[in-house]
Amino acid sequence: MKTLVLAMTFLAFGKAAFSQLSYADSLTKAREKNEAEFLQQVLNEEERKIHPEICFFPIDTNFMVMADFTREVGPAFVMPMSKARTVYYRKVGYLSFKIHDTLCKLNVYQNLDLAGKKAYKNYYFVPFKDGTTGISTYGAGKYMDCYFGKKAKKVKLDFNASYHPYCAYSDRYSCPIVPPENRIDVSVTAGECYVPHD
């Protein structure tokens, strides 16, 4: 999970041309801030030589969608991780939406270690794979952070704010593995992209 600033910046959609320009400017600035912090605070010197910058797809408002949220709370479970680490999550429901006329569905999860913290009261985790996975995005998938109340029926999703896990850039980290059911049959050319390195 990356900084709350990036995720919280894009809760509203622009409607007029001026709004779209403002959105693009805001997203670009947030990306620049997040990238600078990520490179300096998350990666070490050797990792920065391999990954001197973060790659992004061009901003595309077609990947800003309104999703229907269906609440469906499941039991606590240990989320599979890229390295041995025990982290409990639970499914809280699923999001249904369309991208380019393709119906998509993604489960929404809650990190139980964060659930009791005030700053994360309405925070939910949406990991996913799509048609770009392993081609122009990281092979293990990408993440989205969502913020909404328990009674929400509609949720705004902005795939332009989707991002790679830390382990895409460093093997020092342990990251949640995207559950098999969270793959969508569409290419999401938005958010972070990935340039493989030897």
N, C-alpha and C positions, 0 to 999 in steps of 0.2 A: 504494500500500500504506500502510495506516495503522499505528498503533502496535502493537507485538507484544502489549502488555498486553490489548487488547480481544480479539484472536484467541485468546490462550492462556488466557483466563479460562473458556472454555466447552468444555473437552475432555470433560467428563463430563455425562451426563444425570441429571436428578433423577428419583426414582422415587415417593416419597411426597409428600403434599400439602405437608409442611414443606419438602421438598427443592425443590419447584416454587416455593414462596414465596422460598426462599433464592436460587434461580436468577434469578428476576425481580428481586430486590433487587440481586444482584450485577451483572446485566446493566445495570440502570438506573444504578448507580453508575459502571460502566465507561464507559457512554455519556456520562454527564455529564463525566467526566474527559477522555475523548477529544474531546468537543465543545469544551470549553474550550481544550485544547491546539491543536486544529485551527483554531479561529477566531483565536487569537492568533499562532500560529506559521506557519500556512500561508497564510492570507488577509491581504491588506493592508487598510488603512483603508477604501478605497473599496469593496472587495469585501465587507467586513463590513456596510456599509450596505445592500447588496443582499441579503446572506445573513446576517442577524443570528443565526440559529440553524439547527440541523439538524433536519429532519423525520424522525420514525420511525413505522413502523407499530406498533400494539399488539403486545406480546410474545405469541407464539403457539407453544406447544410442538408443534403439529402440523407445524411446519416444522423440527423437529429429527428428522433421519432417519439411519438406518444404511445406508450405501452399500457395495456390493461394488466392490472395486478390482481392475481387471484391468491388469496391467503390460504396456505396449506402447510401448517406447522408440523415438522417431523421431529423425531427424537434426536438427542445429541449424538454426534458421531465423531470419530477421529478422522480429520481430513488427511488424505494421503499427501505427503510432502516430498519434495525433491531430495531431501536429506532427512535422516532420522530425527524427528521432532514430533512431540505430541501436542496437537492443537485441536481443541474441540469446537465444532461448528454445529449448526442445525439449519435445515432448510426451513424458510419461513413462507415460501410461496413461489409463484412463477410469473414471469412477464410474457405476454403475448403481443406481438407487433408485426408489422410488415416492413420489409426493405425491398425496394424495387418490385413490389407486388408479390414477394415471396413471404409466406407466413412463417414466422420464427417464434421459438419459445426458449426461454432461458430460466433456469432455476435461480432463486435468490437465496443467499446464505447469510447467516449472522455468526460472527466470531464471538464465542461465548466468553472469552477472556476480556473482550472489549465491551460487551453488552451492558455491564453495570456502570460504565464510566460515562459521566455527563456529556462529554464532548462527542461521544459515539452513540448517543441515545437513539438517533434516527438513521444510523449508518448501516448499510448493507453491502454485501460483496457479491459481484456478478462476474465470475471468470468465464471465458468462452474461447472456443475455437471456431474458425470459419474457413472459407475457401482460400484465404491468403496464408493460413497457418503452414509453416514450414517452407513457404515460397518467398513471400515478401515480409512475413512477420515471423516471430520466434516460434519454433516448432512445438513448444509446450503451451502455446496460447497466450492470451492477453487478459487483462483485468479491467473492470469498471467499478467505480465507487458510486453508490446511490444513496440518496438521503430522502426519506419520506416517512410520514406518520403511519402508525399501525392501521388506521382506518382508510388509508389511501386506496383508491380504486384505479387511478391513473398515475403513471410515473413517466416523467420526461427522461429519455435516454439520449445522451450525446456521445456517439462513438468517436467523435473527434477528440474526446478526452480520455479514450481508452489507452492503456499503457502496458508495457512489458513488466514482468516480475524482475526483481533484482537479479535473480539467477540467470537472466538472459545476458547479463553483463559481467557477472562474477560467480564463480563456483564456491565462494565462501558463504553464500546465503542458502537458506532452506525456504522454499516457496511452495504454496499450495499447488497441487496438480489439478488441472481442469477436469472435473468429472466428465465421463463419456457422454452423458445426457446433455451436456451444455455445448454441443456442437450445432451450429446453424448452417444451412445449405445455401449460403450466399457469400460473396467476397466483400468483406468490410474493408474497403480501402480508405480508412480514416484512423486518426490517432497515430500512435507510434508505428513505424515500420522498422525493418531489421536488415542490417548488412552483415552476413556471416563473416566471421574471422577465424583464421586457423589458430 
